[in-house]
Amino acid sequence: MKKRALLFFTILMVSVTLTYAQQRQITGKVTGADGSPIPFATVQIKGTTSGTTSDQEGNFKLTVTGANPVLTIRSVGYATIDYTVGAAAAFTVKLNEEDKNLQEVVVTALGITRKKNELAYSAQTVQAEELNRTRDPNVVNSLSGKVAGLEVRRNSTMGGSTNIVLRGNKSFQNSNQALFVVDGVPIDNSVANTTDQATGRGGFDYGNAASDINADDIANVSVLKGAAAAALYGSRAANGVIMITTKKGRQGMGVTVNTGLTVGTMDKSTFPKYQKQYGAGYYDEEDNTYQSPDGRFWYADIDGDGTRDLVVPMKEDASFGAKFDPNLMVFNYQSLDPASPYYKKARPWVAGAHDPSYFYKNTLTTNNSVAVDGGNDKGNFKLGYTKTVENGMIPNARLVKDMVNFGASYKLSNKLTASASVNMSKIDGKGRYGTGYDEYNVNQAFRQWWQMNIDMKDQEEDYKRNRLNKSWNLTSPTNPIPTYTDNFYFMRNENYERDGRIRYFGNITLNYQINSWLSVLGRSSMDTYDQWQEERNAVGSKNPSSYSRYDGSFAENNYDLILNVDKQLNTQFKLTGLVGGNIRRTHAKYIRASTNGGLVVPNLYSLSNSKNPILAPEEADSLMQVNGVFASAGLGYKNMLFLDLSARRDESSTLPAGKNSYYYPAASLGFTFSEVVKAPWLTYGKVRVNYAEVGNSAPAQALYDPYDKPTGFGSTPIFSVPSVKRNSDLKPERTKAFETGAEIALFDNRVSFDVTYYVSKSIDQILRLPVSRATGYDQMFVNAGTIQNKGVEVSLGVTPVKLKDFSWTMNINWSLNRSKVLDLPQGVDFIQLSATALQSGVTVGHAMGQAYGVIRGKDFVYDKATGKPIVENREGQAVLPGYYQISSSSNEVIGNYTPKWIGGITNTLRYKGLSLGFLIDIKKGGDTYSLDQAYGQSTGIYEESVRLNDKGVSIREDVSKGGGIIFDGVTPDGKPNEQRVRVSGTRGLGVNGFPNKAYIYDAGYVKLREVSLTYSLPGSWINNLKAFKGIDLSLLGRNLWIIHKNVPYADPEENLSAGNIQGYQSGVYPTYRNFGFNVRFRF
């Protein structure tokens, strides 16, 4: 027994010795044909799962066995090779570049991957590195300026929504947002904002659902712009498609860790410049406004000495009062507060030492993520987690996002592959910013209605002293109730909102490769989320205490079965195509309820704490299904001529039975002329043309009239018809689109450009039009109206410098879109987007013969001969002499929010491991109406209200003292106006003397949108850190500089929120410059 054991041990030791004798370590370097290193190339021992990646300088080390091991070496943009090592211990492997124009692939509709040179429609891809270089918390914002034809309008609110529109707006009243698709599966991108935002009033901006997508998990984004590109999505493809492909696991095992923080500081050019010369009041010399001897202050005994004192006119929310004088002692709201150190004390009449900018603070955002991935020749997986914590610009504002994603793929056999992905996001918000014209928006006061004598630090201390509502705008010296707004620190810490959303989306896919050219794919996907929102009003607020709660849910399931064909028929012809079907089920519901009559117990926020029985909650529940069948066939000839035909038939439950099916055809033709025209300077050239029809389905619950159940009369239930009449004959909106273009690359891809011309016409618009109240309804659903969009898109890529260690690349995107309303329902000349006019009487909508997004309001009255506005010079008219005549109608076209063109310029400079990138984002034209300027000038808070006139005297001074102003214009008889008039709190500026037109501004801009500087540590350093494969250090910046703008004291991009109502600013938030640092570790 011992001999056998000794023999076995001897044989084992010999075997181990022989094995180790065969193992050896090799050292290699991967370079391009020009000798420049290729970093992060995959090096795998052929036939095994063992391998490694090259470092930043292209070097790698690997342990191999056998006399002649073979390495498979691959890198993006280079041809994959098999390299036989032989006996060499050190060697260099050179990879040749692939012709990227022929090999570049694009993820197209339904998640099908195709070579870009086979496509005959416009599609543009943004890679992860370019998309996420500055790590914006909302990945949708990161597309700005990077895709020709894509207009991105962001908002500065914490977690705020983003408007993302391709090739112009196509629907009058329904959504114009592009469809988002992740790994071939559509996901919801609803904007869950309060309805009052649509009227210019108040509300909270809860952001887009697409912000749930984890930017760290994105591999690339393909933007399918035209109808032909998106036609296979049928009734939801009219607005284009944002195709997101997520990262997959790689060969071997890897761990990536990102950690970073971003600090934001206010861009002072987007916040008011206040005058510091005059304080509270609406003083008018002629009216002797208030009770004090000079008419500038309230007059009451405050300190109890029996003598009346000068008191700030606290009720007034304007600064057209007395001029500041530090020698003048005045009593203010603190003089009435027994808890204040200034109780019954007067203070000098001076401007507040801390103006409203004190209320804002620097923002801080942290972003940390970890990802583990791996794979072999059978399958791969990737697991990631990202946590983002955003602390907002105003007190008690915080947004936390937790995102987990998992994806895996495995070959069950040589023919069958299974893959699955699941994404989870959890969002918790607290203290989102109030928006629009609403008291919960602090900027309603800071930009429109303010007293320059208020010190914000005093307001802060007044609240912190006992957490009570000590506001500055008291009703009277004997009535401490605020007239207009609460103490803002009280409001932000007591009357804040809270919200949350938990979302899951993903898919399970089986792909069976029947033979080399035929495969079948089955896919089941899900997108579901639950969200809640609560708003509160504390006891002690100006308004009665209250609590409201919203709970909503959304679920969409898609089931796809697709047969794919990809066959090389012979040396000349190639056939590609698919046949498939889709079932889509969508279920959305919500319930909203509020307390009635106030809260019983202070600080207990619950519906059961209502003083009176709560009213019947508002509820909605909608379920819809669309069944679709589709087919596509493509024929390629000599890799030169490509013809594609596709069609989809949808059957929708939201359309009437018997009329609920509709077809969407598409045809495209591409010709790669560089296969025929051979020239040393021509690398690639293709022309293309296509035509397609897509749609926009009817909304749920638009066919048949339900019954509303309002609050009953005592114990008697009441039912009523809704305010909107349904229409059982509705058809889907339909867009017919034509596109032609060319792609050309020159001088070995040193210069490339893609130019596209398109025309689209959207017909059968689904509208809610006003009807006579005699019908028993306010509105009715109808099909009517036509809008046309036509435009040009240009994408230009240039590499001015390309050396061994240094390169400079430039990408330019530019697009121009012209929209025009061609038809409206009979008897209708304007379709208003909001149910009522926006604040100050402005309306936004669509007018016959005009571009999409008309802004209407009151205008000047113009002299026909000179074109100048008329200034009245006669007594007894509606307008006093010396002031502008204003149109009697508020239906004058005063602007249009559609830009003339948009563009972006991205520069990337690389030197060895150092990379510098920056993006300049440009928008030319488009208008916006500023309610902030209209009201802010009326109340005298801006510098403009104290400017000097042509005599060097303040325009607020009396005309007899050389003050006042001469308005530019002509008198009714056409002569230049020469009459000087004074400016006061009741006339001369803002809405007290100017029409809406005066506050229409060009919303164009030029911005330094992004800057990033990244340094990848050299491979020689990393080799000494054995635990790491790479370390990247990055400095980043977002929205660093508005190089040019026309809107005073605001960012021209700012609007109420995402949606069709744009071109209107009310209480907008300042833009913040963001500076960040990020470190990425690869293990």
Buried (B, 14 or more C-beta within 10 A) or exposed (E): EEEEEEEEEEEEEEEEEEEEEEEBEBEBBBBBEEEBBBBBBBBBBBEEBBBBBBBBBBBBBBEBBEEEBBBBBBBEEBEEEEBEBEEEEEEEBBBEBBBBBBBEBBBBBBBBEBBBBBBBBBBBBBEBEBBBBBBBBBBBBBBBBBBBBBBBBBBBBBBBBBBBBBBBBBBBBBBBBBBBBBBBBBBBBBBBBBEBBBBBBBBBBBBBBBBBBBBBBBBBBBBBBBBBBBBBBBBBBBBBBBBBBBBBBBBBEBBBBBBBBBBBBBBEBBBBBBBBBBBBBBBBEEEEBBBBEEBBBBBBEBEEEEEBBBBBBBBBBBBBBBBBEEEBEBBBBBBBBEEBEBEBBBBEBBBBEBBBBBBBBEBEBBBBBBBBBBBBEEBBBBBBBBBBBBBBBBBBBBBBBBBBBBBBBBBEEEEEBBBBBBBBBBBBBBBBBBBBBBBBBBBBBBBBBBBBBBBBEBBBBBBEEEEBBBBBBBBBBEEBEBBBBBBBBBBBBBBBBBBBBBBBBBBBBBBBBEEEBEBBBBBBBBBBBBBBBBBBBBBBBBEEBBBBBBBBBBBBBBBBBBBBBBBEEEEEEBBBBBBBBBBBBBBBBBBBBBBEEBBBEEEEBEBEBBBEEBEEBEEEEEEBBBBBBBBBBBBBBEBBBBBBBBBBBBBBBBBBEEEBEBEBBBBBBBBBBBBEEEEEEBBBBBBBBBBBBBBBBBBBBBBEBEEEEEEEEEEEEEEEBBEBBBBEEBBBBBBBBBBBBBBBBBEEBBBBBBBBBBBBBBBBBBBBBEBEEEEEBBBBBBBBBBBBBBBBBBBBBBBEEBEEEEBBBBBBBBBBBBBBBBBBBEEBEBBBBBEEBBBBBBBBBBBBEBBBBBBBBBBBBBBEEEEBBBBBBEEEEEBBBBBBBBBEEBBBBBBBBBBBBBBBBBBBBBEBBEBBBBBBBBBBBBBBBBBBBBBBBBBBBBBBBBEEBEEEBBBBBEBEEBBBBBBEBBBBEEEEBEBBBBBBBBBBBBBBBBBBBBBBBBBBBBBBBBBBBBBBBBBEBBBEEEEBBBBBBBBBBBBBBBEEBEBBBBBBBBBBBBBBBBBBBBBBBBBBBBBBEBEBBBE
